[in-house]
Amino acid sequence: MDALLTPFLEATLRTATPLAFAALGELVTERSGVINLGLEGSIVAGCLGALVVAGAAGPAAGFLGGAAAGVLLASLLALFVITLRTDQIIAGTAVTMLGLGLTGTLYRVLYGVGGAGLSTPTVAPYTIPLLADIPVLGPALFRQTAPTYALYVALPLIAWWLHRTHGGLALRATGERAESAVAAGVPVARMRWAAILFGGAMGGLGGATLVLAQVGSFNEGMSAGRGFIAIAIVVLGRWSAWGTAAASLVFGGAFALQYLFQSTGLDVPYSLFLAFPYVLTLALLALLRGRSAAPAGLAQG
């Protein structure tokens, strides 16, 4: 049993990592009252940014390149939503379409038809001595790549910041009642700009993780809906950091099961395996309908 459970848990953590990066960034963004439908664009921009920078300066710099690319896409959303006050849904959709189209075009221009997959430097898993020897959970938790370990640190920090600091309180007040926050002296526009850029950076890191710690190459549209799944994860996590992390694990498990089903050789159409995580998204959203506690000012301008 352990021979099957441990690899499954290890794959769950691995596939949940880019989702958790994007979802935690989206959590902070939505807590400010903005829903970032451009998150998918930031993720795929992070994929290409990581590929380009890692090829020139190594994988460590590649993660920074991915984050920077995610911020660049997010800044467009912030410009239109916060500064120009356009509709959040329309602006976010446009940013995602721009990200998907632009990355595909740039990839072909920079690398041609052959691509850069064979020359992309990646990061290998690192085993933490002693902790990795814990039965079942040890290898799953402590035989991972650097981005997963970074999440172990980032998650409690984000949870603490949101609920135990003045800045976190100001952010949550901005998302609940912007007018009251302004009256209390909170710089709402600046808060939302910062939240959107943070969400873009986290989405870019999620994309960088896909390229540099998992796939090792870039494909057009390789974000594959993960941005929209991350938005659903925030809903399922009830807009809390720990809930978002737990929901990320659920979807990481769904992707891991997808790969497990594909390896069994079952005589089932391949497309059904691919659809499994997305069907799970719809099922859970329908099941938990009406039980969420969204910020009162979410997507209201």
KEKE-3310 file (N, C-alpha, C; in steps of 0.2 Angstrom, whole numbers, plus 5000, padded with zeros to 4 digits):
npx = (5004:5010:5019:5012:5005:5014:5021:5010:5006:5018:5017:5006:5009:5019:5012:5002:5009:5012:4999:4996:5004:4999:4985:4987:4992:4981:4972:4976:4974:4960:4956:4958:4947:4947:4945:4955:4955:4964:4974:4977:4984:4996:5002:5005:5014:5023:5028:5035:5044:5052:5058:5065:5074:5080:5087:5097:5103:5102:5093:5089:5089:5079:5067:5065:5063:5052:5043:5044:5038:5025:5021:5022:5011:5001:5002:4996:4983:4980:4982:4971:4960:4961:4967:4961:4948:4940:4929:4931:4930:4930:4942:4951:4949:4953:4967:4971:4969:4978:4990:4991:4991:5002:5013:5014:5017:5029:5037:5039:5045:5057:5063:5059:5052:5058:5059:5065:5066:5076:5087:5084:5088:5084:5078:5082:5074:5076:5082:5078:5088:5084:5071:5065:5065:5054:5040:5029:5023:5035:5044:5035:5033:5046:5055:5056:5056:5064:5054:5042:5047:5048:5035:5031:5036:5031:5017:5012:5017:5009:4997:4998:5001:4990:4980:4986:4993:4994:4994:4988:4975:4971:4971:4961:4950:4949:4944:4932:4924:4927:4924:4923:4936:4943:4939:4945:4958:4965:4975:4967:4968:4982:4984:4977:4983:4996:4992:4987:4999:5006:4999:5001:5015:5015:5008:5016:5027:5021:5020:5033:5037:5031:5038:5052:5053:5045:5040:5050:5051:5043:5027:5014:5001:5002:4998:4986:4973:4975:4975:4962:4957:4964:4958:4945:4950:4952:4939:4934:4942:4937:4942:4953:4970:4975:4964:4964:4977:4974:4963:4971:4979:4969:4966:4979:4980:4970:4975:4986:4980:4974:4986:4989:4978:4980:4992:4988:4983:4970:4955:4949:4943:4956:4954:4945:4952:4960:4950:4947:4952:4945:4932:4930:4932:4921:4911:4914:4912:4899:4894:4897:4890:4884:4889:4900:4911:4913:4923:4915:4916:4920:4925:4917:4922)
npy = (4994:5006:5008:5013:5023:5033:5038:5043:5054:5061:5065:5073:5084:5089:5093:5101:5113:5123:5127:5132:5143:5152:5152:5157:5170:5175:5175:5185:5196:5196:5198:5211:5216:5214:5204:5194:5189:5189:5181:5168:5173:5179:5167:5159:5169:5169:5156:5157:5168:5163:5152:5159:5168:5158:5151:5160:5164:5154:5142:5148:5162:5161:5159:5172:5179:5173:5178:5191:5193:5189:5199:5210:5207:5208:5221:5228:5224:5230:5244:5246:5242:5249:5262:5267:5262:5252:5238:5224:5211:5211:5217:5208:5196:5200:5202:5189:5183:5191:5187:5173:5174:5182:5176:5164:5169:5176:5165:5157:5167:5168:5155:5147:5134:5122:5124:5126:5116:5105:5112:5118:5123:5115:5113:5101:5088:5090:5081:5081:5077:5064:5070:5066:5052:5049:5038:5035:5050:5057:5055:5061:5074:5080:5077:5086:5099:5115:5126:5121:5119:5133:5137:5131:5140:5152:5151:5151:5164:5172:5170:5174:5188:5193:5192:5196:5208:5226:5230:5219:5220:5232:5229:5219:5227:5235:5227:5224:5235:5248:5262:5265:5261:5271:5282:5279:5282:5273:5270:5266:5264:5262:5251:5241:5241:5236:5223:5217:5217:5208:5197:5194:5192:5180:5171:5171:5165:5152:5148:5148:5138:5127:5126:5125:5116:5105:5102:5106:5112:5123:5125:5131:5139:5132:5134:5129:5132:5133:5145:5149:5138:5141:5152:5146:5138:5147:5151:5139:5137:5147:5160:5160:5158:5145:5137:5139:5133:5120:5117:5118:5106:5097:5098:5096:5083:5078:5081:5072:5060:5060:5058:5045:5037:5038:5030:5017:5011:5009:5006:5019:5034:5046:5060:5060:5058:5069:5079:5077:5085:5097:5094:5091:5103:5110:5102:5103:5117:5118:5110:5117:5128:5143:5143:5150:5164:5177:5192:5207:5218:5213:5213:5224:5236)
npz = (5000:5004:4994:4984:4989:4994:4982:4976:4985:4984:4971:4971:4980:4972:4960:4965:4969:4959:4957:4970:4972:4962:4967:4981:4978:4971:4981:4990:4981:4978:4991:4992:4985:4971:4957:4948:4933:4924:4928:4922:4911:4917:4923:4911:4905:4915:4913:4900:4903:4913:4906:4896:4904:4912:4902:4899:4911:4921:4932:4944:4942:4933:4940:4945:4933:4929:4938:4936:4923:4926:4934:4925:4916:4925:4929:4918:4920:4932:4928:4920:4928:4940:4938:4926:4928:4922:4918:4928:4925:4911:4908:4914:4906:4894:4897:4899:4887:4879:4886:4882:4868:4866:4872:4864:4852:4854:4858:4847:4839:4846:4847:4837:4827:4832:4846:4863:4872:4875:4879:4891:4907:4923:4940:4952:4962:4980:4994:5011:5024:5036:5039:5028:5029:5037:5038:5024:5024:5024:5013:5003:5008:5010:4999:4988:4976:4976:4974:4981:4994:4997:4997:5009:5018:5013:5015:5029:5032:5024:5029:5042:5039:5033:5044:5056:5055:5053:5039:5033:5039:5033:5020:5020:5024:5013:5003:5008:5012:5003:5003:5017:5021:5014:5021:5033:5031:5023:5009:4996:4982:4980:4988:4981:4969:4973:4978:4966:4959:4967:4966:4953:4952:4960:4952:4941:4947:4949:4935:4932:4940:4934:4922:4926:4936:4934:4920:4911:4899:4886:4881:4870:4877:4889:4902:4903:4909:4922:4929:4930:4938:4949:4954:4957:4967:4977:4980:4985:4996:5004:5005:5014:5019:5023:5020:5006:5003:5007:4998:4986:4987:4985:4972:4967:4970:4961:4948:4950:4951:4938:4930:4935:4931:4918:4916:4919:4908:4904:4894:4890:4883:4880:4882:4893:4904:4904:4906:4919:4931:4929:4928:4941:4947:4943:4949:4963:4965:4962:4973:4984:4983:4989:5001:5003:5008:5002:5000:5003:4994:4982:4965:4963:4959)
capx = (5000:5014:5022:5007:5002:5019:5022:5004:5006:5023:5015:5001:5012:5022:5007:4999:5014:5011:4992:4996:5007:4994:4980:4988:4992:4974:4968:4978:4971:4953:4955:4958:4941:4948:4945:4960:4954:4970:4979:4980:4989:5002:5005:5009:5019:5029:5032:5040:5049:5057:5062:5070:5079:5084:5092:5103:5107:5101:5086:5087:5086:5073:5061:5064:5061:5044:5039:5044:5034:5019:5020:5021:5004:4996:5002:4991:4976:4979:4981:4964:4955:4962:4968:4956:4942:4936:4926:4936:4929:4932:4949:4955:4948:4958:4974:4972:4970:4984:4996:4991:4993:5009:5018:5015:5021:5036:5041:5040:5050:5064:5065:5057:5048:5061:5059:5070:5065:5081:5092:5081:5090:5079:5080:5081:5071:5081:5079:5080:5090:5081:5064:5063:5064:5048:5036:5024:5023:5042:5046:5031:5034:5053:5059:5053:5060:5064:5048:5038:5049:5047:5028:5031:5037:5026:5010:5011:5018:5004:4991:5000:5001:4983:4976:4989:4996:4990:4993:4983:4969:4969:4969:4954:4945:4948:4940:4925:4921:4932:4923:4925:4943:4946:4937:4949:4964:4968:4976:4964:4971:4988:4983:4974:4989:5001:4989:4987:5005:5008:4995:5004:5021:5014:5006:5022:5031:5018:5022:5040:5038:5029:5044:5059:5053:5041:5040:5057:5050:5038:5022:5009:4995:5004:4995:4980:4967:4977:4973:4955:4957:4967:4952:4940:4953:4951:4932:4933:4946:4934:4946:4958:4976:4975:4959:4967:4982:4970:4960:4976:4981:4964:4967:4985:4978:4966:4980:4990:4975:4974:4992:4989:4974:4983:4997:4985:4981:4962:4952:4945:4946:4961:4951:4941:4958:4962:4945:4945:4952:4941:4925:4931:4931:4913:4907:4915:4909:4891:4892:4898:4887:4880:4893:4906:4911:4918:4924:4909:4917:4924:4923:4912:4925)
capy = (5000:5012:5008:5017:5030:5038:5041:5047:5060:5065:5069:5078:5090:5092:5096:5107:5118:5129:5130:5135:5149:5156:5153:5162:5177:5177:5176:5192:5201:5196:5201:5219:5218:5214:5197:5194:5184:5189:5176:5163:5176:5179:5160:5158:5173:5166:5150:5160:5172:5158:5149:5164:5170:5152:5149:5165:5165:5148:5142:5153:5168:5160:5160:5179:5181:5171:5182:5198:5192:5189:5206:5214:5206:5210:5228:5230:5223:5236:5250:5247:5242:5253:5269:5269:5260:5248:5232:5219:5204:5212:5218:5202:5192:5203:5201:5182:5182:5194:5183:5167:5175:5185:5171:5159:5172:5177:5159:5155:5171:5167:5149:5144:5128:5117:5125:5126:5111:5101:5116:5122:5121:5114:5111:5094:5088:5090:5077:5084:5071:5063:5071:5062:5045:5047:5033:5038:5057:5060:5056:5066:5081:5082:5075:5090:5104:5122:5130:5118:5121:5140:5137:5129:5146:5158:5150:5154:5171:5176:5169:5179:5195:5194:5192:5199:5215:5232:5230:5214:5223:5237:5226:5216:5232:5238:5222:5223:5242:5253:5269:5265:5261:5278:5287:5278:5284:5268:5272:5260:5262:5259:5244:5237:5240:5231:5216:5214:5215:5202:5191:5193:5189:5173:5168:5170:5160:5146:5146:5146:5131:5122:5125:5124:5111:5100:5100:5106:5115:5127:5124:5136:5138:5126:5135:5124:5133:5133:5151:5148:5133:5144:5156:5142:5136:5153:5151:5133:5139:5152:5166:5160:5155:5138:5134:5139:5128:5113:5116:5117:5099:5093:5098:5093:5076:5077:5080:5066:5054:5060:5054:5038:5034:5037:5025:5011:5008:5008:5007:5025:5040:5050:5066:5060:5059:5076:5083:5075:5090:5102:5092:5091:5110:5112:5098:5106:5123:5117:5107:5121:5134:5147:5142:5154:5170:5182:5199:5211:5223:5209:5214:5230:5243)
capz = (5000:5005:4988:4979:4992:4994:4976:4974:4989:4982:4965:4973:4982:4966:4955:4968:4970:4954:4959:4976:4971:4959:4971:4986:4975:4969:4987:4992:4976:4980:4998:4991:4981:4964:4955:4943:4928:4920:4931:4917:4907:4921:4923:4905:4904:4919:4910:4895:4906:4916:4900:4893:4908:4914:4897:4899:4918:4926:4934:4950:4939:4929:4944:4945:4927:4928:4943:4933:4918:4929:4936:4919:4914:4931:4929:4913:4923:4937:4925:4917:4933:4946:4936:4921:4931:4917:4921:4930:4921:4904:4908:4916:4901:4889:4899:4898:4879:4877:4888:4879:4861:4865:4873:4859:4846:4856:4858:4840:4836:4849:4847:4831:4827:4836:4853:4868:4878:4876:4882:4897:4914:4928:4946:4954:4969:4985:4999:5017:5028:5042:5038:5022:5031:5040:5034:5020:5023:5024:5006:5000:5010:5010:4993:4983:4973:4980:4975:4986:5001:4997:4999:5016:5021:5011:5017:5036:5032:5021:5033:5047:5037:5032:5050:5062:5054:5051:5032:5031:5041:5029:5014:5020:5024:5006:5000:5011:5011:5001:5006:5024:5021:5013:5027:5039:5029:5019:5002:4993:4975:4981:4991:4976:4964:4976:4978:4960:4957:4971:4963:4946:4954:4962:4946:4937:4950:4947:4929:4932:4943:4929:4917:4928:4941:4932:4913:4908:4892:4886:4876:4869:4881:4894:4908:4903:4913:4929:4932:4932:4943:4955:4956:4960:4973:4982:4982:4989:5002:5008:5005:5019:5016:5025:5016:4999:5003:5007:4991:4981:4988:4982:4965:4965:4970:4955:4943:4951:4949:4931:4927:4937:4927:4911:4916:4920:4901:4904:4888:4891:4879:4883:4884:4899:4909:4904:4909:4926:4936:4927:4930:4949:4949:4943:4954:4970:4965:4963:4979:4990:4981:4994:5007:5003:5012:4998:5002:5001:4989:4977:4958:4963:4956)
cpx = (5004:5018:5018:5006:5008:5021:5016:5004:5012:5021:5010:5004:5016:5017:5003:5003:5012:5003:4992:4999:5002:4988:4981:4989:4985:4970:4970:4974:4964:4951:4955:4952:4942:4949:4950:4959:4959:4976:4982:4985:4996:5005:5008:5014:5025:5032:5037:5045:5054:5061:5067:5076:5084:5089:5098:5107:5106:5095:5084:5085:5080:5067:5060:5061:5053:5040:5038:5039:5027:5017:5018:5014:4999:4996:4997:4984:4975:4978:4974:4959:4955:4962:4963:4949:4937:4934:4931:4936:4932:4939:4953:4955:4953:4965:4976:4973:4976:4990:4996:4994:5000:5014:5019:5019:5028:5040:5043:5046:5057:5067:5063:5053:5051:5060:5065:5070:5071:5087:5090:5084:5084:5082:5078:5078:5077:5078:5082:5082:5085:5073:5061:5062:5058:5043:5031:5024:5030:5044:5042:5032:5041:5058:5056:5058:5059:5058:5043:5040:5048:5040:5027:5032:5032:5019:5008:5012:5012:4998:4992:4999:4994:4979:4979:4993:4992:4989:4988:4976:4966:4967:4962:4949:4944:4944:4933:4921:4926:4931:4925:4932:4946:4945:4942:4957:4968:4969:4973:4967:4977:4988:4981:4980:4994:4998:4989:4994:5008:5005:4999:5011:5020:5012:5012:5027:5028:5020:5029:5041:5036:5035:5050:5059:5049:5042:5047:5057:5044:5033:5017:5003:4996:5001:4989:4975:4969:4975:4966:4953:4959:4961:4947:4943:4952:4944:4931:4937:4943:4938:4950:4964:4977:4970:4961:4972:4979:4967:4965:4978:4975:4965:4974:4984:4974:4970:4984:4986:4975:4980:4992:4984:4976:4988:4994:4983:4974:4960:4947:4948:4951:4959:4947:4946:4959:4957:4944:4946:4947:4934:4925:4929:4924:4909:4908:4912:4901:4889:4892:4895:4883:4884:4899:4905:4915:4918:4918:4910:4920:4921:4918:4915:4930)
cpy = (5006:5013:5012:5023:5035:5041:5046:5054:5064:5069:5074:5084:5093:5096:5102:5113:5124:5132:5134:5142:5154:5157:5158:5169:5179:5179:5183:5197:5201:5199:5209:5221:5217:5206:5198:5188:5184:5184:5171:5166:5177:5173:5159:5162:5171:5160:5153:5164:5168:5155:5153:5166:5164:5150:5154:5165:5159:5148:5146:5159:5167:5161:5168:5181:5179:5176:5189:5198:5192:5196:5211:5213:5209:5218:5231:5229:5229:5243:5251:5247:5247:5261:5271:5266:5257:5242:5227:5213:5205:5213:5212:5197:5194:5202:5194:5181:5185:5190:5177:5168:5178:5180:5166:5162:5173:5170:5157:5160:5170:5161:5145:5138:5123:5118:5125:5121:5107:5105:5120:5119:5120:5113:5104:5094:5087:5086:5080:5078:5071:5064:5067:5054:5044:5043:5037:5045:5060:5061:5061:5073:5084:5079:5079:5095:5111:5126:5127:5120:5129:5141:5136:5136:5152:5157:5153:5161:5175:5175:5174:5186:5197:5196:5195:5205:5220:5232:5225:5217:5228:5234:5223:5221:5235:5233:5222:5230:5247:5260:5270:5265:5268:5283:5285:5279:5279:5270:5266:5259:5259:5252:5239:5236:5235:5224:5213:5212:5209:5196:5189:5189:5181:5169:5166:5165:5153:5144:5144:5139:5126:5120:5122:5118:5105:5098:5100:5109:5119:5125:5129:5134:5132:5128:5131:5125:5133:5140:5152:5143:5137:5149:5152:5139:5141:5152:5145:5133:5144:5158:5166:5156:5148:5134:5134:5134:5121:5112:5115:5109:5095:5093:5096:5085:5074:5076:5074:5060:5054:5056:5047:5034:5033:5032:5018:5007:5006:5010:5013:5030:5044:5057:5066:5061:5066:5081:5082:5081:5096:5101:5092:5098:5112:5108:5101:5113:5123:5114:5112:5128:5137:5146:5146:5161:5175:5189:5203:5215:5219:5211:5220:5236:5245)
cpz = (5000:4998:4983:4982:4992:4988:4974:4978:4986:4975:4966:4975:4976:4961:4958:4969:4965:4956:4965:4976:4968:4964:4977:4984:4974:4976:4990:4987:4977:4986:4997:4987:4974:4962:4948:4938:4923:4923:4927:4913:4911:4922:4917:4903:4909:4916:4905:4898:4909:4911:4898:4898:4911:4909:4897:4906:4923:4929:4940:4947:4935:4933:4944:4939:4926:4932:4939:4927:4920:4931:4930:4917:4919:4931:4924:4916:4928:4934:4923:4922:4938:4943:4931:4923:4926:4921:4922:4926:4914:4903:4909:4910:4895:4890:4898:4891:4877:4879:4884:4871:4861:4867:4868:4853:4848:4856:4851:4837:4839:4848:4841:4832:4832:4843:4857:4873:4880:4880:4889:4903:4919:4935:4948:4961:4974:4991:5006:5022:5034:5041:5033:5024:5035:5036:5031:5019:5022:5017:5002:5001:5009:5005:4988:4981:4977:4980:4980:4993:5002:4999:5006:5020:5020:5014:5024:5036:5029:5025:5039:5045:5036:5038:5056:5061:5052:5043:5030:5033:5036:5022:5014:5021:5017:5002:5002:5010:5009:5003:5013:5025:5019:5018:5033:5037:5025:5012:4997:4986:4976:4983:4985:4971:4967:4977:4972:4957:4961:4968:4956:4947:4956:4956:4942:4940:4949:4940:4928:4935:4938:4924:4920:4933:4939:4925:4910:4901:4892:4880:4876:4873:4887:4901:4909:4908:4921:4933:4934:4938:4950:4958:4960:4967:4979:4985:4987:4995:5006:5010:5012:5016:5017:5021:5009:4998:5003:5000:4986:4981:4985:4975:4962:4965:4963:4949:4944:4949:4941:4928:4929:4933:4920:4910:4917:4913:4901:4897:4888:4886:4883:4886:4891:4905:4910:4907:4916:4931:4935:4929:4938:4951:4949:4948:4961:4970:4966:4970:4985:4988:4987:5001:5008:5007:5008:5001:4999:4995:4983:4970:4958:4961:4961)
residu = (MET:ASP:ALA:LEU:LEU:THR:PRO:PHE:LEU:GLU:ALA:THR:LEU:ARG:THR:ALA:THR:PRO:LEU:ALA:PHE:ALA:ALA:LEU:GLY:GLU:LEU:VAL:THR:GLU:ARG:SER:GLY:VAL:ILE:ASN:LEU:GLY:LEU:GLU:GLY:SER:ILE:VAL:ALA:GLY:CYS:LEU:GLY:ALA:LEU:VAL:VAL:ALA:GLY:ALA:ALA:GLY:PRO:ALA:ALA:GLY:PHE:LEU:GLY:GLY:ALA:ALA:ALA:GLY:VAL:LEU:LEU:ALA:SER:LEU:LEU:ALA:LEU:PHE:VAL:ILE:THR:LEU:ARG:THR:ASP:GLN:ILE:ILE:ALA:GLY:THR:ALA:VAL:THR:MET:LEU:GLY:LEU:GLY:LEU:THR:GLY:THR:LEU:TYR:ARG:VAL:LEU:TYR:GLY:VAL:GLY:GLY:ALA:GLY:LEU:SER:THR:PRO:THR:VAL:ALA:PRO:TYR:THR:ILE:PRO:LEU:LEU:ALA:ASP:ILE:PRO:VAL:LEU:GLY:PRO:ALA:LEU:PHE:ARG:GLN:THR:ALA:PRO:THR:TYR:ALA:LEU:TYR:VAL:ALA:LEU:PRO:LEU:ILE:ALA:TRP:TRP:LEU:HIS:ARG:THR:HIS:GLY:GLY:LEU:ALA:LEU:ARG:ALA:THR:GLY:GLU:ARG:ALA:GLU:SER:ALA:VAL:ALA:ALA:GLY:VAL:PRO:VAL:ALA:ARG:MET:ARG:TRP:ALA:ALA:ILE:LEU:PHE:GLY:GLY:ALA:MET:GLY:GLY:LEU:GLY:GLY:ALA:THR:LEU:VAL:LEU:ALA:GLN:VAL:GLY:SER:PHE:ASN:GLU:GLY:MET:SER:ALA:GLY:ARG:GLY:PHE:ILE:ALA:ILE:ALA:ILE:VAL:VAL:LEU:GLY:ARG:TRP:SER:ALA:TRP:GLY:THR:ALA:ALA:ALA:SER:LEU:VAL:PHE:GLY:GLY:ALA:PHE:ALA:LEU:GLN:TYR:LEU:PHE:GLN:SER:THR:GLY:LEU:ASP:VAL:PRO:TYR:SER:LEU:PHE:LEU:ALA:PHE:PRO:TYR:VAL:LEU:THR:LEU:ALA:LEU:LEU:ALA:LEU:LEU:ARG:GLY:ARG:SER:ALA:ALA:PRO:ALA:GLY:LEU:ALA:GLN:GLY)
# end
